[in-house]
Amino acid sequence: QVQFVESGGGLVQPGGSLRLSCAASGIRFSVYVMGWFRQAPGKQRELVADITSGGSANYADSVKGRFTVSRDNAKNTVYLQMNNLKPEDTAVYYCSARRRNLEYWGQGTQVTVSS
C-alpha cells in the first residue's frame, strides 16, 4: 500500500520560510521522480518543483531562486525548502511520485502566507 506522510505546512508571514517534508512508503522510492505540486482556490494544480532519481531538479519559474527541492533516498523522503514566501504562494501543497505510467499523490498540506 502506497502511503505519503506530508508535514511542515502552516501559516507564515510574507518573507518567511517553511520546509515541507513527505515521507513515502510502499514504493521503491529511489526510482521515482518525486515532486511537489500546489493548488490554490479556484486554480488548477501546478507543478512547483520535482527531482529525479539522480538528483536533477526542475522548478516553476515563479519559485526559482526561492524554493529548493531535495530528497533523501535512505529515508524515503522528499523535501521542499521555501524561502521568501509570498502571499501568492498560498495553496495546498501535494507530494507526488511519478514513474512511467504510475503516479501517486499525498493528501496535501496547507501553506498560508499572510500578515
Phi, psi and chi 1 to 4 in degrees:
 res  aa     phi    psi   chi1   chi2   chi3   chi4
   1 GLN       -  127.2 -179.2  179.5   -3.7      -
   2 VAL   -81.9  132.8  180.0      -      -      -
   3 GLN  -143.7  137.2 -172.8  173.4   12.2      -
   4 PHE  -119.6  137.6  -64.7  151.6      -      -
   5 VAL  -118.0  109.0  177.8      -      -      -
   6 GLU   -97.8  144.9  -62.7  166.4  -25.3      -
   7 SER  -153.4  165.8   59.6      -      -      -
   8 GLY   106.6   -7.2      -      -      -      -
   9 GLY   -73.3  172.8      -      -      -      -
  10 GLY   158.4 -164.8      -      -      -      -
  11 LEU  -101.6  130.9  172.9   64.1      -      -
  12 VAL  -142.5  150.9   63.8      -      -      -
  13 GLN   -79.2  155.0  -68.4 -173.4  -17.9      -
  14 PRO   -53.2  137.0  -27.6   35.8      -      -
  15 GLY    90.6  -10.0      -      -      -      -
  16 GLY   -82.3 -176.8      -      -      -      -
  17 SER  -131.7  151.4  -62.3      -      -      -
  18 LEU  -142.9  154.5  -74.8  174.1      -      -
  19 ARG  -126.4  117.4 -171.1 -167.2 -166.3 -155.2
  20 LEU   -91.7  144.8  -55.4 -177.0      -      -
  21 SER  -128.2  149.2  -60.8      -      -      -
  22 CYS  -141.3  110.2  172.4      -      -      -
  23 ALA   -97.8  124.5      -      -      -      -
  24 ALA  -107.0  148.2      -      -      -      -
  25 SER  -143.4  156.8   59.6      -      -      -
  26 GLY    87.2    1.3      -      -      -      -
  27 ILE  -132.7  160.4   59.8  171.4      -      -
  28 ARG   -82.4   82.7 -169.6 -179.4  165.3 -162.2
  29 PHE   -49.5  -42.3 -179.2   87.7      -      -
  30 SER   -65.4  -19.6   62.4      -      -      -
  31 VAL   -97.0   -4.1  -57.3      -      -      -
  32 TYR   -92.2  147.0  -79.9   78.2      -      -
  33 VAL   -77.1  120.2  175.0      -      -      -
  34 MET  -102.2  139.4  -61.3  -59.0  -60.9      -
  35 GLY  -146.6  168.3      -      -      -      -
  36 TRP  -123.6  127.9  -68.8   94.6      -      -
  37 PHE  -116.8  164.2  -71.9   71.7      -      -
  38 ARG  -142.6  154.8   66.9 -174.7 -179.9 -172.3
  39 GLN  -139.6  118.3 -172.6  166.6   18.8      -
  40 ALA   -92.3  158.6      -      -      -      -
  41 PRO   -56.0  128.8  -26.9   35.5      -      -
  42 GLY    78.5    4.8      -      -      -      -
  43 LYS  -121.5  161.4  -65.2 -172.5  176.8 -179.2
  44 GLN   -77.3  156.0  -70.7 -170.4  -28.2      -
  45 ARG   -67.3  137.1 -170.8  173.6  -63.4 -170.4
  46 GLU  -132.5  150.8   63.0  175.8   -1.7      -
  47 LEU   -71.3  132.0  174.6   68.9      -      -
  48 VAL   -96.8  -53.0  176.6      -      -      -
  49 ALA  -163.9  150.6      -      -      -      -
  50 ASP  -143.1  167.2   59.6   19.1      -      -
  51 ILE  -145.1  131.1 -176.3  167.0      -      -
  52 THR   -77.6  172.5   67.8      -      -      -
  53 SER   -61.2  -27.8   57.3      -      -      -
  54 GLY   -86.7   -3.4      -      -      -      -
  55 GLY    97.6    6.9      -      -      -      -
  56 SER   -79.0  129.0  -64.6      -      -      -
  57 ALA  -108.0  150.0      -      -      -      -
  58 ASN  -135.2  138.1  173.3   54.4      -      -
  59 TYR  -130.4  148.7  -62.8   92.3      -      -
  60 ALA   -67.4  146.7      -      -      -      -
  61 ASP   -57.3  -33.8  -72.9  -16.9      -      -
  62 SER   -69.0  -16.0   59.3      -      -      -
  63 VAL  -117.4   -4.1  -53.2      -      -      -
  64 LYS   -57.9  134.1  -77.8 -179.1 -179.5  176.4
  65 GLY    86.4  -10.6      -      -      -      -
  66 ARG  -116.4  -34.6  -60.3 -171.8  -63.1  123.3
  67 PHE  -109.9  148.1  -69.7   11.9      -      -
  68 THR  -134.4  125.5  -57.4      -      -      -
  69 VAL  -100.2  141.4   63.0      -      -      -
  70 SER  -149.2  165.8   60.8      -      -      -
  71 ARG  -142.4  150.6   65.1 -169.4  -65.3  162.3
  72 ASP  -124.6   99.4 -174.9  -22.7      -      -
  73 ASN   -65.7  -26.7  -70.8  -22.8      -      -
  74 ALA   -69.4  -27.5      -      -      -      -
  75 LYS  -104.8    1.7  -65.0 -178.0  178.1  179.9
  76 ASN    53.1   42.6  -73.5    2.6      -      -
  77 THR  -132.3  139.6  -59.2      -      -      -
  78 VAL  -117.3  145.3   60.3      -      -      -
  79 TYR  -124.1  156.0  -54.7   95.6      -      -
  80 LEU  -136.1  106.9 -175.9   67.9      -      -
  81 GLN   -87.3  121.8  177.3   66.2   43.3      -
  82 MET  -117.8  116.2  -55.0 -174.9  -67.4      -
  83 ASN  -115.3  161.3  -62.2  -31.8      -      -
  84 ASN    48.6   51.3 -169.9   21.8      -      -
  85 LEU   -65.8  146.1  -77.8  159.0      -      -
  86 LYS  -121.4  157.5  -56.7  176.5 -179.4 -180.0
  87 PRO   -54.9  -33.4  -29.3   36.8      -      -
  88 GLU   -72.2   -5.9   50.8  -96.1   42.1      -
  89 ASP   -83.0   -6.8  -65.2  -41.7      -      -
  90 THR   -60.7  124.7  -64.6      -      -      -
  91 ALA  -178.8  171.1      -      -      -      -
  92 VAL   -88.6  127.5  178.1      -      -      -
  93 TYR  -103.1  130.4  -76.0   69.3      -      -
  94 TYR  -117.1  135.9  -62.9   90.6      -      -
  95 CYS   -85.8  143.4  173.7      -      -      -
  96 SER  -139.0  154.6   76.1      -      -      -
  97 ALA  -129.9  127.1      -      -      -      -
  98 ARG  -132.9  138.5  -69.3  169.2  -74.8  144.5
  99 ARG  -159.5  118.6 -179.0  172.7 -176.3 -105.6
 100 ARG    51.5 -119.8  -63.5  177.3 -178.4  171.6
 101 ASN   -95.2   11.1   62.3  -29.2      -      -
 102 LEU  -101.4  140.3  -63.6  173.9      -      -
 103 GLU  -150.6  129.5 -169.3  171.5   68.0      -
 104 TYR  -129.0  150.0  -57.8  101.7      -      -
 105 TRP  -130.7  146.6  -65.4   90.2      -      -
 106 GLY   -82.1  179.2      -      -      -      -
 107 GLN   -85.9  -12.6   78.2  -75.7   -2.7      -
 108 GLY    95.3  149.2      -      -      -      -
 109 THR  -136.3  135.6 -175.7      -      -      -
 110 GLN   -80.4  132.6  177.0   69.9   45.7      -
 111 VAL  -120.4  123.3  170.9      -      -      -
 112 THR  -123.8  124.2  -58.1      -      -      -
 113 VAL  -112.5  110.3 -175.7      -      -      -
 114 SER  -158.2  147.9  175.0      -      -      -
 115 SER   -94.0      -   55.2      -      -      -
